[in-house]
Amino acid sequence: MNDKLIAVRPSARQLAWQRMEFYGFVHFGMNTMTGREWGDGTDRPSVFDPAAVDADQWVAELKNAGMTGVIITAKHHDGFCLWPTATTSYSVVSSPFRGDVVGLVAEAARAHGLKLGIYLSPWDRNNESYGTGKGYDDLYVAQLTELLTGYGPVFTVWLDGANGEGPNGKVQEYDWDRYYAVVRDLQPDAVISVCGPDVRWCGNEAGETRPDEWSVVPRALRNVERIAAKSQQIDDGEFSRLVRSDDQDLGSRAVLAGCEDDLVWYPAEVNTSIRPGWFYHSAEDDAVRTPDELFQIYLKSVGGNSTFLLNVPPGPDGRIHDDDVVALRGLGERIADFRARAIPATRGGDLTLHLPEPRAVEAVVVGEDITQGQRVENLVVHGLVDGDWTVLASARSVGHRRILTFDPVTVEAVWVEIRETRGEPVISRLEAIGAAR
């Protein structure tokens, strides 16, 4: 069984995406102007009239938080397009703004060294072709083509499965395979996320993580998020704080028994919003997540073999609110401080870190070389305290990155004991993090 489990490995695009670790979502559009979460597609284009679109500020603040990419909602469920599309008049071209929001974000991303991602909702509550089958698929593919050929390299195409009625009362059956083929053809290095074959939704929008996250899972999981019932169904912020349990174990040896011949590399993304809602609402200005709360999500997601996608919605003035800016900068400071506290140590061949002197530590970072698959099934972290080995933490999986935290303890050395594995472990990263002062 081991050979089959470790034979499943990431594609080059999945590997590049996993190494990004932390990136941002920007929900901006017609809903920003109306105060809704889900518009119904009936608002006139003239309603989209932001005071400005300061995309440079958006991207700069995401970078200050430590993010490596930005995903823009080019079209949400209301059907309003944030670029000058040739497919519909329901776009920025018909608005007082008339600018190209997607273009502004792409330009800002290049200027600040962040990668660009595209969200394009398949559900379109404005276009009359929605629900007609191939007619709407042709329109959607045309929109994808415009976005994937007009703005440079794209690291992800983010698709959700919301699937309600269009303006004609009809429901569209999405031609997912056709959409995927377009992405593969036009942006072969881009991952297709959530309702796609490359990146898996973690199962909730609250920022919660599984105790142990596996990237090797049954192939059937690729189809789960295509089901509309899995997506948000109400127009409020409750869903973004709802923790959905689903299955807590998706890839242990016990779970995979019996389906060893039908496995895929399908890693997880943890997505949540800095506010209760995904779009900006002034009533939520006092509900912005704190830097400490965001940092804990970062430790559990990036440090739990997932990536972290954090939504930061600008307001009608076209800027990220000051409260969100404070939270983002505080998060960035905490991430930078954590990384700076890695203790220079001598690594032994038995996964022991010998510290130059006794030091108080509060975390150990372990990473596998996932180009060789995900192998570690059980590890225990020990600290050498006054000549005796003391257990500090344990885990049942590692993957790209595992951050194990514990109460500060002064140690002379750290030893990572691997007790169970799928073949010979290949540990590419091992660090002890000094306690905060």
C-alpha positions as CSV (number, residue, x, y, z in Angstrom):
1,M,0.0,0.0,0.0
2,N,2.8,2.4,0.8
3,D,4.1,2.5,-2.8
4,K,0.7,3.5,-4.1
5,L,0.2,6.2,-1.5
6,I,3.6,7.9,-2.1
7,A,3.3,7.6,-5.8
8,V,0.6,10.3,-5.8
9,R,2.4,13.6,-6.1
10,P,1.7,17.3,-6.9
11,S,1.8,18.7,-10.4
12,A,4.2,21.6,-11.1
13,R,1.3,24.1,-10.8
14,Q,0.1,22.6,-7.5
15,L,3.6,22.8,-6.1
16,A,4.1,26.5,-7.1
17,W,0.7,27.3,-5.6
18,Q,1.4,25.5,-2.3
19,R,4.7,27.5,-2.0
20,M,2.7,30.7,-2.1
21,E,1.2,29.8,1.2
22,F,-0.8,33.0,1.9
23,Y,-2.7,35.3,-0.5
24,G,-5.6,37.6,-0.6
25,F,-9.2,37.8,-1.9
26,V,-10.7,41.1,-2.9
27,H,-14.5,41.1,-3.1
28,F,-15.5,44.4,-4.8
29,G,-18.3,45.2,-7.2
30,M,-21.9,46.1,-7.4
31,N,-22.5,44.6,-3.9
32,T,-20.0,47.1,-2.5
33,M,-22.3,49.9,-3.6
34,T,-25.6,48.3,-2.6
35,G,-24.5,46.8,0.8
36,R,-25.6,43.3,-0.2
37,E,-23.7,40.0,-0.1
38,W,-25.6,38.6,-3.1
39,G,-27.0,41.0,-5.7
40,D,-29.9,39.8,-7.9
41,G,-28.6,41.3,-11.1
42,T,-31.3,44.1,-11.4
43,D,-29.2,47.0,-10.1
44,R,-28.5,49.5,-12.9
45,P,-24.9,49.9,-14.0
46,S,-25.1,53.6,-12.9
47,V,-25.1,52.3,-9.2
48,F,-21.5,51.3,-9.6
49,D,-19.9,54.6,-8.9
50,P,-17.0,54.3,-6.4
51,A,-15.3,57.5,-5.3
52,A,-12.1,55.9,-6.5
53,V,-10.5,52.5,-7.1
54,D,-7.2,52.6,-5.2
55,A,-6.0,49.1,-6.3
56,D,-2.4,50.1,-5.4
57,Q,-3.5,50.6,-1.8
58,W,-5.3,47.2,-1.8
59,V,-2.3,45.3,-3.0
60,A,0.2,47.2,-0.9
61,E,-1.8,46.4,2.3
62,L,-2.1,42.7,1.3
63,K,1.7,42.7,0.8
64,N,2.2,44.3,4.2
65,A,0.2,41.4,5.7
66,G,2.7,38.9,4.1
67,M,0.6,37.8,1.2
68,T,2.0,36.6,-2.1
69,G,-1.0,37.0,-4.4
70,V,-4.4,38.7,-4.9
71,I,-7.6,37.3,-6.4
72,I,-10.2,39.8,-7.7
73,T,-13.9,39.1,-8.1
74,A,-14.1,39.9,-11.8
75,K,-17.8,38.9,-11.7
76,H,-19.9,37.9,-8.8
77,H,-23.4,36.2,-8.9
78,D,-25.1,39.5,-9.9
79,G,-23.4,39.3,-13.3
80,F,-21.8,42.8,-13.2
81,C,-18.4,42.6,-14.9
82,L,-15.4,44.6,-13.5
83,W,-13.6,44.7,-16.8
84,P,-14.7,46.1,-20.3
85,T,-16.1,42.8,-21.6
86,A,-17.5,42.4,-25.1
87,T,-20.0,39.8,-23.8
88,T,-22.5,42.1,-22.1
89,S,-23.3,45.7,-21.5
90,Y,-23.7,45.0,-17.8
91,S,-20.2,46.1,-16.9
92,V,-18.0,48.9,-15.9
93,V,-18.3,50.3,-19.4
94,S,-21.9,51.3,-18.7
95,S,-21.1,52.7,-15.3
96,P,-20.0,56.3,-14.3
97,F,-16.7,54.8,-13.3
98,R,-15.9,53.3,-16.7
99,G,-12.5,52.1,-15.6
100,D,-11.1,48.5,-15.8
101,V,-10.9,47.3,-12.2
102,V,-9.3,44.0,-13.2
103,G,-6.7,45.9,-15.1
104,L,-6.0,48.2,-12.2
105,V,-5.5,45.2,-9.8
106,A,-3.3,43.4,-12.4
107,E,-1.1,46.5,-12.7
108,A,-0.9,46.9,-9.0
109,A,0.0,43.3,-8.5
110,R,2.8,43.5,-11.0
111,A,4.1,46.7,-9.3
112,H,4.2,45.1,-5.9
113,G,5.4,41.6,-6.9
114,L,2.2,39.7,-6.2
115,K,0.6,37.1,-8.4
116,L,-2.8,37.7,-9.9
117,G,-5.8,35.4,-9.5
118,I,-9.3,35.5,-11.1
119,Y,-12.7,34.7,-9.5
120,L,-15.4,34.5,-12.1
121,S,-18.8,33.3,-10.8
122,P,-20.5,30.8,-13.1
123,W,-23.9,31.9,-11.7
124,D,-25.1,35.0,-13.5
125,R,-28.4,36.5,-12.2
126,N,-28.4,39.2,-14.9
127,N,-27.7,37.5,-18.3
128,E,-30.7,36.2,-20.2
129,S,-28.7,33.3,-21.6
130,Y,-28.2,31.8,-18.2
131,G,-30.1,28.5,-18.0
132,T,-30.0,28.0,-21.8
133,G,-27.2,25.4,-21.7
134,K,-24.6,25.9,-24.5
135,G,-25.6,29.5,-25.1
136,Y,-24.6,30.5,-21.6
137,D,-21.5,28.2,-21.6
138,D,-20.4,30.0,-24.8
139,L,-20.7,33.4,-23.0
140,Y,-18.9,32.2,-19.9
141,V,-16.1,30.7,-21.9
142,A,-15.8,34.0,-23.8
143,Q,-15.5,35.8,-20.4
144,L,-12.9,33.4,-19.2
145,T,-11.0,33.9,-22.5
146,E,-11.0,37.7,-22.1
147,L,-9.7,37.5,-18.5
148,L,-7.1,34.8,-19.2
149,T,-5.6,36.5,-22.2
150,G,-5.8,40.2,-21.3
151,Y,-4.0,40.5,-18.0
152,G,-0.8,38.5,-18.0
153,P,0.0,35.3,-16.0
154,V,-2.7,34.1,-13.6
155,F,-1.9,31.8,-10.7
156,T,-5.5,30.6,-10.0
157,V,-8.9,30.6,-11.4
158,W,-11.2,30.4,-8.4
159,L,-14.6,28.8,-9.1
160,D,-17.4,28.3,-6.6
161,G,-20.5,26.1,-7.2
162,A,-23.3,28.6,-6.4
163,N,-26.0,27.6,-8.8
164,G,-29.4,29.4,-8.5
165,E,-31.9,30.8,-10.9
166,G,-31.1,33.4,-13.6
167,P,-33.4,36.3,-14.6
168,N,-35.5,33.9,-16.6
169,G,-36.1,31.6,-13.7
170,K,-33.9,28.9,-15.2
171,V,-30.9,27.1,-13.7
172,Q,-27.8,26.4,-15.7
173,E,-26.0,23.1,-15.7
174,Y,-22.3,24.2,-15.8
175,D,-20.0,22.5,-18.3
176,W,-17.1,22.3,-15.9
177,D,-14.9,20.2,-18.1
178,R,-15.2,22.7,-20.9
179,Y,-14.3,25.5,-18.5
180,Y,-11.3,23.6,-17.2
181,A,-10.1,23.0,-20.8
182,V,-10.1,26.7,-21.5
183,V,-8.0,27.4,-18.3
184,R,-5.5,24.7,-19.2
185,D,-5.2,26.0,-22.7
186,L,-4.8,29.7,-21.9
187,Q,-3.1,29.6,-18.4
188,P,-1.5,26.2,-18.1
189,D,0.4,27.2,-14.9
190,A,-2.8,28.3,-13.1
191,V,-4.5,26.0,-10.5
192,I,-8.3,25.6,-10.7
193,S,-9.6,26.0,-7.2
194,V,-12.5,24.7,-5.2
195,C,-14.9,23.7,-8.0
196,G,-11.8,22.4,-9.8
197,P,-9.3,19.6,-10.0
198,D,-6.3,21.2,-8.4
199,V,-7.2,22.8,-5.0
200,R,-9.7,21.6,-2.4
201,W,-11.9,23.8,-0.2
202,C,-11.3,23.1,3.5
203,G,-15.0,22.7,4.1
204,N,-15.9,25.9,5.9
205,E,-15.5,29.7,5.6
206,A,-14.7,30.3,9.3
207,G,-11.0,29.8,9.0
208,E,-11.2,26.5,10.8
209,T,-8.7,23.7,10.0
210,R,-8.6,19.9,10.4
211,P,-6.3,18.5,13.1
212,D,-4.4,16.7,10.3
213,E,-4.7,17.7,6.7
214,W,-3.9,15.2,3.9
215,S,-3.1,16.1,0.3
216,V,-3.6,12.5,-1.0
217,V,-7.3,11.8,-1.0
218,P,-9.9,9.8,-2.8
219,R,-10.6,11.1,-6.4
220,A,-14.3,11.4,-5.6
221,L,-13.6,14.5,-3.5
222,R,-13.0,16.4,-6.6
223,N,-16.7,16.4,-7.4
224,V,-18.1,17.3,-4.0
225,E,-17.9,21.1,-4.4
226,R,-19.7,21.1,-7.7
227,I,-22.9,20.5,-5.8
228,A,-24.7,23.8,-5.4
229,A,-26.1,22.9,-2.0
230,K,-22.6,23.0,-0.6
231,S,-22.4,26.8,-1.3
232,Q,-23.8,29.7,0.5
233,Q,-27.6,30.0,0.3
234,I,-28.4,33.1,2.3
235,D,-27.6,36.8,1.8
236,D,-25.8,37.6,5.1
237,G,-22.5,37.1,6.9
238,E,-23.5,34.1,9.0
239,F,-22.0,31.5,6.5
240,S,-18.5,33.1,6.8
241,R,-18.4,32.3,10.6
242,L,-20.1,28.8,10.3
243,V,-17.9,25.9,11.0
244,R,-19.0,22.8,9.0
245,S,-17.5,19.6,10.3
246,D,-17.8,17.4,7.2
247,D,-15.2,14.6,7.5
248,Q,-12.3,15.5,9.8
249,D,-10.2,12.7,8.4
250,L,-9.9,12.6,4.6
251,G,-6.6,10.9,4.0
252,S,-5.4,8.6,6.7
253,R,-4.3,5.1,5.9
254,A,-7.6,3.8,7.3
255,V,-9.7,6.1,5.2
256,L,-7.8,5.3,2.0
257,A,-8.0,1.6,2.5
258,G,-9.9,0.1,-0.4
259,C,-9.4,3.0,-2.8
260,E,-5.6,2.9,-3.2
261,D,-6.0,2.7,-7.0
262,D,-8.1,5.8,-7.3
263,L,-6.3,8.6,-5.4
264,V,-5.3,12.1,-6.4
265,W,-3.2,15.0,-5.0
266,Y,-5.9,17.5,-4.0
267,P,-4.5,19.9,-1.3
268,A,-6.6,22.1,0.9
269,E,-7.1,25.9,0.9
270,V,-8.4,27.6,4.1
271,N,-10.5,30.6,3.1
272,T,-12.2,33.2,5.3
273,S,-12.9,36.9,5.5
274,I,-11.4,39.6,7.7
275,R,-15.0,40.6,8.4
276,P,-18.2,38.7,8.9
277,G,-19.3,39.3,5.2
278,W,-17.3,38.9,2.0
279,F,-18.3,42.4,0.7
280,Y,-17.8,45.6,2.7
281,H,-20.6,46.7,5.1
282,S,-20.0,49.7,7.3
283,A,-22.0,48.0,10.1
284,E,-19.1,45.5,10.3
285,D,-16.4,48.1,10.9
286,D,-16.3,47.0,14.6
287,A,-16.2,43.3,13.7
288,V,-12.9,43.1,11.9
289,R,-10.8,40.2,13.0
290,T,-7.8,41.1,15.3
291,P,-4.2,40.5,14.3
292,D,-3.9,37.8,16.9
293,E,-7.0,36.0,15.6
294,L,-5.7,36.2,12.0
295,F,-2.2,35.0,13.1
296,Q,-3.7,31.9,14.8
297,I,-5.5,31.1,11.5
298,Y,-2.2,31.6,9.7
299,L,-0.4,29.2,12.0
300,K,-3.1,26.5,11.7
301,S,-3.6,26.8,7.9
302,V,-0.2,27.5,6.5
303,G,1.2,25.5,9.4
304,G,-1.3,22.7,8.8
305,N,-0.5,21.7,5.2
306,S,-2.9,24.1,3.6
307,T,-2.8,27.6,2.1
308,F,-4.5,30.6,3.6
309,L,-6.8,32.8,1.5
310,L,-7.9,35.9,3.4
311,N,-10.6,38.1,2.0
312,V,-10.2,41.9,2.5
313,P,-13.2,43.9,1.0
314,P,-12.6,47.6,0.0
315,G,-15.5,50.0,0.7
316,P,-17.5,52.3,-1.6
317,D,-14.7,54.9,-1.4
318,G,-12.5,52.4,-3.3
319,R,-10.1,51.9,-0.4
320,I,-9.5,49.3,2.3
321,H,-10.9,50.6,5.6
322,D,-8.5,51.8,8.3
323,D,-9.6,49.2,10.7
324,D,-8.7,46.4,8.2
325,V,-5.4,48.1,7.5
326,V,-4.5,48.0,11.1
327,A,-5.3,44.3,11.3
328,L,-3.4,43.5,8.2
329,R,-0.3,45.3,9.3
330,G,-0.5,43.7,12.7
331,L,-0.7,40.3,11.1
332,G,2.3,41.0,8.8
333,E,4.3,42.0,11.8
334,R,3.4,38.8,13.7
335,I,4.3,36.6,10.7
336,A,7.7,38.5,10.2
337,D,8.5,38.2,13.9
338,F,7.7,34.5,14.0
339,R,10.0,33.8,11.1
340,A,12.7,36.0,12.6
341,R,12.7,33.9,15.8
342,A,14.0,30.8,14.0
343,I,17.0,29.6,16.0
344,P,20.2,28.9,14.1
345,A,20.9,25.3,15.0
346,T,23.0,22.3,13.9
347,R,20.8,19.6,12.4
348,G,21.8,16.0,13.0
349,G,21.0,13.1,10.7
350,D,18.4,11.8,13.2
351,L,16.3,14.9,12.9
352,T,17.8,16.5,16.0
353,L,18.4,20.2,16.2
354,H,21.3,21.1,18.5
355,L,20.9,24.6,19.8
356,P,24.0,26.8,20.4
357,E,22.9,27.3,24.0
358,P,19.7,26.5,26.0
359,R,16.9,28.6,24.6
360,A,13.2,29.0,25.3
361,V,11.2,27.7,22.3
362,E,7.5,27.8,21.6
363,A,7.2,26.1,18.2
364,V,8.8,23.6,15.8
365,V,8.4,23.8,12.0
366,V,8.6,20.6,10.0
367,G,8.2,20.3,6.3
368,E,8.3,17.4,3.8
369,D,9.7,17.5,0.3
370,I,6.3,17.0,-1.2
371,T,7.7,16.4,-4.7
372,Q,8.3,12.9,-3.1
373,G,4.7,12.7,-1.9
374,Q,3.2,13.0,1.6
375,R,4.8,10.4,3.8
376,V,4.8,11.1,7.6
377,E,1.9,9.6,9.5
378,N,2.9,10.0,13.1
379,L,5.6,12.2,14.7
380,V,6.4,13.4,18.2
381,V,8.5,16.5,19.0
382,H,10.8,16.1,22.0
383,G,12.8,18.8,23.8
384,L,16.0,18.1,25.8
385,V,15.4,19.6,29.2
386,D,18.1,19.2,31.8
387,G,19.5,16.2,30.0
388,D,16.1,14.4,29.6
389,W,13.9,14.2,26.5
390,T,10.4,15.7,27.2
391,V,7.5,15.5,24.8
392,L,6.5,18.9,23.4
393,A,4.0,18.2,20.7
394,S,2.7,15.5,18.2
395,A,0.9,15.2,14.9
396,R,-0.5,12.6,12.5
397,S,0.6,14.4,9.3
398,V,3.1,16.9,8.0
399,G,3.0,17.7,4.2
400,H,4.4,21.0,2.9
401,R,4.5,22.7,6.3
402,R,3.5,21.8,9.8
403,I,3.9,24.3,12.6
404,L,3.6,22.7,16.0
405,T,3.1,25.2,18.9
406,F,3.3,24.7,22.6
407,D,3.9,26.6,25.8
408,P,7.5,28.0,26.0
409,V,10.0,25.7,27.4
410,T,13.8,26.0,27.7
411,V,15.6,23.2,25.8
412,E,19.1,22.3,24.8
413,A,18.0,20.4,21.7
414,V,14.9,19.4,19.7
415,W,14.3,15.9,18.3
416,V,11.6,15.0,15.9
417,E,10.8,11.3,16.2
418,I,8.9,9.9,13.2
419,R,7.0,6.9,14.5
420,E,4.9,5.9,11.4
421,T,5.5,6.7,7.8
422,R,4.5,5.8,4.2
423,G,8.0,4.8,3.0
424,E,11.2,6.6,3.9
425,P,10.5,10.1,5.2
426,V,12.0,13.1,3.2
427,I,12.2,16.0,5.6
428,S,13.2,19.2,3.8
429,R,12.6,21.7,6.7
430,L,13.2,21.6,10.4
431,E,13.3,24.7,12.6
432,A,12.9,25.6,16.3
433,I,11.2,28.9,16.9
434,G,12.3,30.9,19.9
435,A,9.8,32.1,22.4
436,A,8.4,35.6,22.0
437,R,9.9,38.2,24.4
